[in-house]
Amino acid sequence: MGNEKIRAARARVYAPPEGVAADSKVHVYTFDTFNETFLADHKSFENVERAVQHQRSEQERIYTEQEAEPELFDLPFLSSDPDLLNRIERDAEYKKRLMRDLKSDARSRGRRR
């Protein structure tokens, strides 16, 4: 259990744009790296440890199901923004910044493999 908390402490949680209140929950969203879209389904958790646990199990499932280069796999990510899917439709700058950060994460994942 101790190792799980250490790993969760290093997890990156994407915040909503400035001026928007973050949620007390941690949300796991999925970014389709290949099509550059955000998938509609997401899950919410009371704490970051549970969210990281779900994120990792989703990543394992994705690795088994998808046949792609590691940097093109769907990317589950954590956010404190409960309205992320609607917000990216309304705020092009936020969407652009988030996609840039997520693509960078996907590329670094591809290099690690």
C-alpha positions, 0 to 999 in steps of 0.5 A: 500500500505504501508504494501505491501512495508514493506513485499516486503522489507523483500522478499528474492531475490536470487543473481546469483553466484559471478562474474555474474552481477545481472539483474535490473529486479526481476524474479519469478521462481518456484522450484518443491520441490517434484521432485527437479527441476526448472520449465521452465516458469518464469516472470520478473518484474521491481521492487520487489513489483510487483514480490512479488505480483506475487509470492504470487498469484502464491503461493495461486494458487499452494496451491489450486491446489496441494495436498501435505504437505506444505513443498512439494508444488512448491515454487515460489522464486525471483532471480536477475539472468535472466539466472538462468535456463541455469546457473543451467545446466552449474554450478553444485555448484550454482545449489546445493547451490540454491537447498539447500537454497530453500529446507530449505525455503520449510521446514520452510514453512512446520513448519509454517503451 
